[in-house]
Amino acid sequence: MSAAARLAAATIALSLVPTLFDRCSHQKSASPTGSAPVALLVTAHPDDESMFFGPTLRGLREMGHDMYLLSLTTGDSQGLGPVRSRELDAAAREWGVSEAVALDHPTFRDALSVWDITAASAAVVSYASRIRRRLSIVVTFDWNGISHHPDHRHAHEAVMAAAHSLTRLGRNVKILQLQSQARPFAFSGALGVAFRRIGLSALFNSADRPAPVHIFHQWSSANVYRSMQRHHRSQWRWFRVIHVLLSRYSYINELEDMLTPSASIFQ
């Protein structure tokens, strides 16, 4: 067996350990109270919340936030929009999200090469206005969109365009973005946590990249697996099984402030 194959096997094995442990030990966090701060996650498609933001969803819930989810599309590029919208509702319940909404707008759709960012940002502000009284945090993709996915980048652009309006909806509203990782570390699985702790991942990222203001270390791969297998069935393919096990985003999310990268978010 080659060195690369041994490393891949070790990564898969290490990734399975916390998944199996989490299946046995995970307990649902208490439901947030009516006065709990609200966190809004803005994604591009149904299943983004599970594929990429699992540690954030679980971490914010455990911190007492009331979670809301806005998917800017129904993921309808293959005519599965209604199916994927229902899947999103079911997955949201798995994550303890209070409400999940998938938009179906003609000018910003799944796989549409050019989005009407003005319309998309207005939709973000409109939805956020409904929860403005307790809105505390808005989370989305960074400019790289995990894998330079155009729709993920469009979601980032929409939130960026809406940022000024969002910060005026509540007191000290923070706009956070998930740091995309360099390819060698994007599929490091549970090793991603170790890489972060020893600073190895910094060697492969831009020197002028801001340090994350908050890091969620969560053994949430079991939650991700359950959510995808049980609820996002239309998207559950063999390669996504591998993705969930090996993806760094199943275990660790590093968030930075979209507007003031050096600011501290959680005191």
Buried (B, 14 or more C-beta within 10 A) or exposed (E): EEEEEEEBEEBBEBBBEBBEEBEEEBEEBEEBEEEBBBBBBBBBBBBBBBBBBBBBBBBBBBBBBBBBBBBBBBBBBEEBBEBBBBBBBBBBEBBBBBBBBBBBBEEBBBEBEEBBBEBBBBBBBEBBEBBBEBBBBBBBBBEBBBEEBBBBBBBBBBBBBBBEBBBEBBEEBBBBBBBBBEEEBBBBBBBBBEBBEEEBBBEEEEEEEEEBBBBBBBBBBBBBBBBBBEBBEBBBEEEBEEBBBBBBBBBBBBBBBBBEEEEEBEE
